Amino acid sequence: NFIKKIMALLKSLKYKGICVDILKEKKSSIILPPTTRWTYLYDSFENMLKIKEIIAECCQATRIDNLPISEYDLLNEVVKYLKKYKEIILKFESPSTPISKVLPGITSLKIFLKKPSQFPIIEEFRNALLDDFLTRFKYILDPHCDNFCNVFIIATALDINERKYLNAVELESQKQFIERHLTSLTR
């Protein structure tokens, strides 16, 4: 697995004495993320790309095999997926993000994550990221989910700039839902 290979390289370099000295001298560091958080994985891999020359120096000094140049291209592709994921997640976590923007953001990320990579070797990673994403936001995306929350669809339907993200069936069902509730409020 490509991701495990990168993590193994980072772990093997992080605590090697000579590598610690090189990193300190270059005022740099290796970031080891918890493997369960995609956003931290992004931070780690983005950092690795920024300091790849220092990584190469550490590898040479410790006689640990560095990634070949072609695998740094793969890493760039992985970082592209993780960056988009992190941007959307951080946007949702912001208190200033209107609720009507959540579903369009999720929809755009889902479309992005469904696009196959140009590198077949990272398809396993992309699929894992997509599966985790779909599971995490099932309560927003899947109306058949036990804990489905239609507030996001309603907010999107009510926002004239965002309703384009809903299909005709979703829009009509939310319109009927809103009308039923408005009618019940006026009784």
FIMI-767142 format. One record per residue (C-alpha): residue in one letter; x, y, z. Coordinates in pm, whole numbers. Example, Ala and Ser with C-alpha at 12.3 -4.5 7.8 and 13.67 -1.06 7.14 Angstrom:
% FIMI-767142
<atom><r>A</r><u>1230</u><v>-450</v><w>780</w></atom>
<atom><r>S</r><u>1367</u><v>-106</v><w>714</w></atom>
END
This chain:
% FIMI-767142
<atom><r>N</r><u>0</u><v>0</v><w>0</w></atom>
<atom><r>F</r><u>141</u><v>335</v><w>-111</w></atom>
<atom><r>I</r><u>20</u><v>532</v><w>193</w></atom>
<atom><r>K</r><u>172</u><v>278</v><w>433</w></atom>
<atom><r>K</r><u>502</u><v>302</v><w>244</w></atom>
<atom><r>I</r><u>509</u><v>681</v><w>289</w></atom>
<atom><r>M</r><u>418</u><v>655</v><w>656</w></atom>
<atom><r>A</r><u>689</u><v>394</v><w>711</w></atom>
<atom><r>L</r><u>948</u><v>622</v><w>550</w></atom>
<atom><r>L</r><u>843</u><v>920</v><w>761</w></atom>
<atom><r>K</r><u>843</u><v>712</v><w>1082</w></atom>
<atom><r>S</r><u>1183</u><v>564</v><w>1010</w></atom>
<atom><r>L</r><u>1336</u><v>909</v><w>952</w></atom>
<atom><r>K</r><u>1162</u><v>1107</v><w>1226</w></atom>
<atom><r>Y</r><u>1361</u><v>962</v><w>1517</w></atom>
<atom><r>K</r><u>1697</u><v>881</v><w>1355</w></atom>
<atom><r>G</r><u>1960</u><v>1090</v><w>1533</w></atom>
<atom><r>I</r><u>2134</u><v>1216</v><w>1222</w></atom>
<atom><r>C</r><u>1801</u><v>1300</v><w>1061</w></atom>
<atom><r>V</r><u>1688</u><v>1486</v><w>1373</w></atom>
<atom><r>D</r><u>2009</u><v>1692</v><w>1350</w></atom>
<atom><r>I</r><u>1955</u><v>1765</v><w>978</w></atom>
<atom><r>L</r><u>1596</u><v>1868</v><w>1038</w></atom>
<atom><r>K</r><u>1695</u><v>2091</v><w>1330</w></atom>
<atom><r>E</r><u>1974</u><v>2252</v><w>1125</w></atom>
<atom><r>K</r><u>1730</u><v>2320</v><w>837</w></atom>
<atom><r>K</r><u>1462</u><v>2445</v><w>1081</w></atom>
<atom><r>S</r><u>1224</u><v>2183</v><w>956</w></atom>
<atom><r>S</r><u>1032</u><v>1885</v><w>1087</w></atom>
<atom><r>I</r><u>858</u><v>1567</v><w>985</w></atom>
<atom><r>I</r><u>489</u><v>1556</v><w>1074</w></atom>
<atom><r>L</r><u>352</u><v>1217</v><w>1174</w></atom>
<atom><r>P</r><u>-28</u><v>1223</v><w>1167</w></atom>
<atom><r>P</r><u>-272</u><v>996</v><w>1342</w></atom>
<atom><r>T</r><u>-360</u><v>756</v><w>1061</w></atom>
<atom><r>T</r><u>-733</u><v>791</v><w>1125</w></atom>
<atom><r>R</r><u>-755</u><v>1158</v><w>1027</w></atom>
<atom><r>W</r><u>-746</u><v>1250</v><w>659</w></atom>
<atom><r>T</r><u>-690</u><v>1620</v><w>727</w></atom>
<atom><r>Y</r><u>-378</u><v>1545</v><w>935</w></atom>
<atom><r>L</r><u>-257</u><v>1309</v><w>664</w></atom>
<atom><r>Y</r><u>-283</u><v>1604</v><w>426</w></atom>
<atom><r>D</r><u>-70</u><v>1819</v><w>658</w></atom>
<atom><r>S</r><u>193</u><v>1546</v><w>682</w></atom>
<atom><r>F</r><u>213</u><v>1472</v><w>310</w></atom>
<atom><r>E</r><u>202</u><v>1838</v><w>208</w></atom>
<atom><r>N</r><u>490</u><v>1900</v><w>448</w></atom>
<atom><r>M</r><u>679</u><v>1603</v><w>301</w></atom>
<atom><r>L</r><u>649</u><v>1753</v><w>-47</w></atom>
<atom><r>K</r><u>776</u><v>2089</v><w>81</w></atom>
<atom><r>I</r><u>1082</u><v>1933</v><w>244</w></atom>
<atom><r>K</r><u>1152</u><v>1656</v><w>-6</w></atom>
<atom><r>E</r><u>1512</u><v>1775</v><w>-55</w></atom>
<atom><r>I</r><u>1567</u><v>1754</v><w>320</w></atom>
<atom><r>I</r><u>1401</u><v>1410</v><w>320</w></atom>
<atom><r>A</r><u>1645</u><v>1307</v><w>45</w></atom>
<atom><r>E</r><u>1937</u><v>1433</v><w>256</w></atom>
<atom><r>C</r><u>1809</u><v>1241</v><w>560</w></atom>
<atom><r>C</r><u>1765</u><v>926</v><w>351</w></atom>
<atom><r>Q</r><u>2117</u><v>954</v><w>216</w></atom>
<atom><r>A</r><u>2264</u><v>1015</v><w>562</w></atom>
<atom><r>T</r><u>2074</u><v>723</v><w>718</w></atom>
<atom><r>R</r><u>2101</u><v>493</v><w>413</w></atom>
<atom><r>I</r><u>1725</u><v>455</v><w>407</w></atom>
<atom><r>D</r><u>1568</u><v>430</v><w>61</w></atom>
<atom><r>N</r><u>1389</u><v>749</v><w>-40</w></atom>
<atom><r>L</r><u>1082</u><v>751</v><w>-263</w></atom>
<atom><r>P</r><u>1167</u><v>747</v><w>-633</w></atom>
<atom><r>I</r><u>1078</u><v>1068</v><w>-819</w></atom>
<atom><r>S</r><u>781</u><v>892</v><w>-982</w></atom>
<atom><r>E</r><u>636</u><v>820</v><w>-638</w></atom>
<atom><r>Y</r><u>659</u><v>1186</v><w>-546</w></atom>
<atom><r>D</r><u>425</u><v>1240</v><w>-844</w></atom>
<atom><r>L</r><u>188</u><v>989</v><w>-685</w></atom>
<atom><r>L</r><u>220</u><v>1173</v><w>-356</w></atom>
<atom><r>N</r><u>123</u><v>1497</v><w>-532</w></atom>
<atom><r>E</r><u>-192</u><v>1324</v><w>-656</w></atom>
<atom><r>V</r><u>-275</u><v>1197</v><w>-306</w></atom>
<atom><r>V</r><u>-222</u><v>1549</v><w>-169</w></atom>
<atom><r>K</r><u>-461</u><v>1687</v><w>-432</w></atom>
<atom><r>Y</r><u>-742</u><v>1463</v><w>-302</w></atom>
<atom><r>L</r><u>-661</u><v>1532</v><w>61</w></atom>
<atom><r>K</r><u>-641</u><v>1908</v><w>5</w></atom>
<atom><r>K</r><u>-991</u><v>1922</v><w>-145</w></atom>
<atom><r>Y</r><u>-1122</u><v>1704</v><w>139</w></atom>
<atom><r>K</r><u>-962</u><v>1927</v><w>404</w></atom>
<atom><r>E</r><u>-1086</u><v>2249</v><w>240</w></atom>
<atom><r>I</r><u>-1447</u><v>2128</v><w>244</w></atom>
<atom><r>I</r><u>-1427</u><v>1987</v><w>598</w></atom>
<atom><r>L</r><u>-1277</u><v>2309</v><w>737</w></atom>
<atom><r>K</r><u>-1544</u><v>2510</v><w>558</w></atom>
<atom><r>F</r><u>-1816</u><v>2305</v><w>732</w></atom>
<atom><r>E</r><u>-1652</u><v>2351</v><w>1069</w></atom>
<atom><r>S</r><u>-1650</u><v>2728</v><w>1033</w></atom>
<atom><r>P</r><u>-1929</u><v>2894</v><w>1235</w></atom>
<atom><r>S</r><u>-1971</u><v>3149</v><w>954</w></atom>
<atom><r>T</r><u>-2067</u><v>2887</v><w>693</w></atom>
<atom><r>P</r><u>-2441</u><v>2908</v><w>620</w></atom>
<atom><r>I</r><u>-2622</u><v>2576</v><w>646</w></atom>
<atom><r>S</r><u>-2737</u><v>2615</v><w>284</w></atom>
<atom><r>K</r><u>-2374</u><v>2579</v><w>171</w></atom>
<atom><r>V</r><u>-2315</u><v>2243</v><w>340</w></atom>
<atom><r>L</r><u>-2498</u><v>2018</v><w>94</w></atom>
<atom><r>P</r><u>-2349</u><v>2189</v><w>-215</w></atom>
<atom><r>G</r><u>-2002</u><v>2154</v><w>-62</w></atom>
<atom><r>I</r><u>-2059</u><v>1787</v><w>15</w></atom>
<atom><r>T</r><u>-2198</u><v>1730</v><w>-334</w></atom>
<atom><r>S</r><u>-1898</u><v>1894</v><w>-502</w></atom>
<atom><r>L</r><u>-1657</u><v>1692</v><w>-287</w></atom>
<atom><r>K</r><u>-1844</u><v>1368</v><w>-365</w></atom>
<atom><r>I</r><u>-1819</u><v>1442</v><w>-739</w></atom>
<atom><r>F</r><u>-1448</u><v>1522</v><w>-704</w></atom>
<atom><r>L</r><u>-1373</u><v>1206</v><w>-505</w></atom>
<atom><r>K</r><u>-1560</u><v>987</v><w>-754</w></atom>
<atom><r>K</r><u>-1327</u><v>1091</v><w>-1037</w></atom>
<atom><r>P</r><u>-1072</u><v>814</v><w>-1088</w></atom>
<atom><r>S</r><u>-708</u><v>910</v><w>-1047</w></atom>
<atom><r>Q</r><u>-470</u><v>909</v><w>-1339</w></atom>
<atom><r>F</r><u>-256</u><v>680</v><w>-1124</w></atom>
<atom><r>P</r><u>-422</u><v>338</v><w>-1075</w></atom>
<atom><r>I</r><u>-192</u><v>263</v><w>-780</w></atom>
<atom><r>I</r><u>-369</u><v>520</v><w>-561</w></atom>
<atom><r>E</r><u>-723</u><v>408</v><w>-645</w></atom>
<atom><r>E</r><u>-735</u><v>208</v><w>-321</w></atom>
<atom><r>F</r><u>-659</u><v>529</v><w>-130</w></atom>
<atom><r>R</r><u>-915</u><v>733</v><w>-328</w></atom>
<atom><r>N</r><u>-1182</u><v>468</v><w>-272</w></atom>
<atom><r>A</r><u>-1106</u><v>456</v><w>102</w></atom>
<atom><r>L</r><u>-1131</u><v>834</v><w>122</w></atom>
<atom><r>L</r><u>-1460</u><v>828</v><w>-72</w></atom>
<atom><r>D</r><u>-1604</u><v>547</v><w>145</w></atom>
<atom><r>D</r><u>-1509</u><v>729</v><w>464</w></atom>
<atom><r>F</r><u>-1661</u><v>1049</v><w>329</w></atom>
<atom><r>L</r><u>-1988</u><v>879</v><w>229</w></atom>
<atom><r>T</r><u>-2013</u><v>712</v><w>569</w></atom>
<atom><r>R</r><u>-1933</u><v>1034</v><w>754</w></atom>
<atom><r>F</r><u>-2200</u><v>1234</v><w>569</w></atom>
<atom><r>K</r><u>-2458</u><v>961</v><w>521</w></atom>
<atom><r>Y</r><u>-2699</u><v>1145</v><w>750</w></atom>
<atom><r>I</r><u>-2698</u><v>1436</v><w>502</w></atom>
<atom><r>L</r><u>-2676</u><v>1245</v><w>172</w></atom>
<atom><r>D</r><u>-2897</u><v>940</v><w>219</w></atom>
<atom><r>P</r><u>-3270</u><v>1000</v><w>281</w></atom>
<atom><r>H</r><u>-3307</u><v>631</v><w>370</w></atom>
<atom><r>C</r><u>-3055</u><v>660</v><w>655</w></atom>
<atom><r>D</r><u>-3206</u><v>616</v><w>1004</w></atom>
<atom><r>N</r><u>-3067</u><v>949</v><w>1125</w></atom>
<atom><r>F</r><u>-3119</u><v>1142</v><w>798</w></atom>
<atom><r>C</r><u>-3131</u><v>1516</v><w>858</w></atom>
<atom><r>N</r><u>-3329</u><v>1697</v><w>591</w></atom>
<atom><r>V</r><u>-3243</u><v>2040</v><w>733</w></atom>
<atom><r>F</r><u>-2950</u><v>2060</v><w>492</w></atom>
<atom><r>I</r><u>-3168</u><v>1988</v><w>189</w></atom>
<atom><r>I</r><u>-3433</u><v>2234</v><w>308</w></atom>
<atom><r>A</r><u>-3175</u><v>2507</v><w>364</w></atom>
<atom><r>T</r><u>-3031</u><v>2442</v><w>19</w></atom>
<atom><r>A</r><u>-3378</u><v>2443</v><w>-140</w></atom>
<atom><r>L</r><u>-3457</u><v>2777</v><w>23</w></atom>
<atom><r>D</r><u>-3133</u><v>2940</v><w>-95</w></atom>
<atom><r>I</r><u>-3187</u><v>3063</v><w>-449</w></atom>
<atom><r>N</r><u>-2812</u><v>3054</v><w>-522</w></atom>
<atom><r>E</r><u>-2766</u><v>2698</v><w>-398</w></atom>
<atom><r>R</r><u>-3079</u><v>2511</v><w>-505</w></atom>
<atom><r>K</r><u>-2914</u><v>2425</v><w>-838</w></atom>
<atom><r>Y</r><u>-2734</u><v>2149</v><w>-644</w></atom>
<atom><r>L</r><u>-3060</u><v>1965</v><w>-587</w></atom>
<atom><r>N</r><u>-3221</u><v>1746</v><w>-847</w></atom>
<atom><r>A</r><u>-3588</u><v>1793</v><w>-939</w></atom>
<atom><r>V</r><u>-3706</u><v>1511</v><w>-712</w></atom>
<atom><r>E</r><u>-3518</u><v>1646</v><w>-408</w></atom>
<atom><r>L</r><u>-3641</u><v>1997</v><w>-476</w></atom>
<atom><r>E</r><u>-4005</u><v>1889</v><w>-514</w></atom>
<atom><r>S</r><u>-3999</u><v>1668</v><w>-204</w></atom>
<atom><r>Q</r><u>-3855</u><v>1952</v><w>7</w></atom>
<atom><r>K</r><u>-4107</u><v>2196</v><w>-136</w></atom>
<atom><r>Q</r><u>-4387</u><v>1960</v><w>-31</w></atom>
<atom><r>F</r><u>-4228</u><v>1911</v><w>312</w></atom>
<atom><r>I</r><u>-4206</u><v>2287</v><w>368</w></atom>
<atom><r>E</r><u>-4563</u><v>2343</v><w>247</w></atom>
<atom><r>R</r><u>-4695</u><v>2069</v><w>482</w></atom>
<atom><r>H</r><u>-4518</u><v>2225</v><w>778</w></atom>
<atom><r>L</r><u>-4627</u><v>2579</v><w>692</w></atom>
<atom><r>T</r><u>-4985</u><v>2454</v><w>661</w></atom>
<atom><r>S</r><u>-4964</u><v>2281</v><w>1001</w></atom>
<atom><r>L</r><u>-4826</u><v>2600</v><w>1159</w></atom>
<atom><r>T</r><u>-5114</u><v>2813</v><w>1032</w></atom>
<atom><r>R</r><u>-5382</u><v>2584</v><w>1178</w></atom>
END
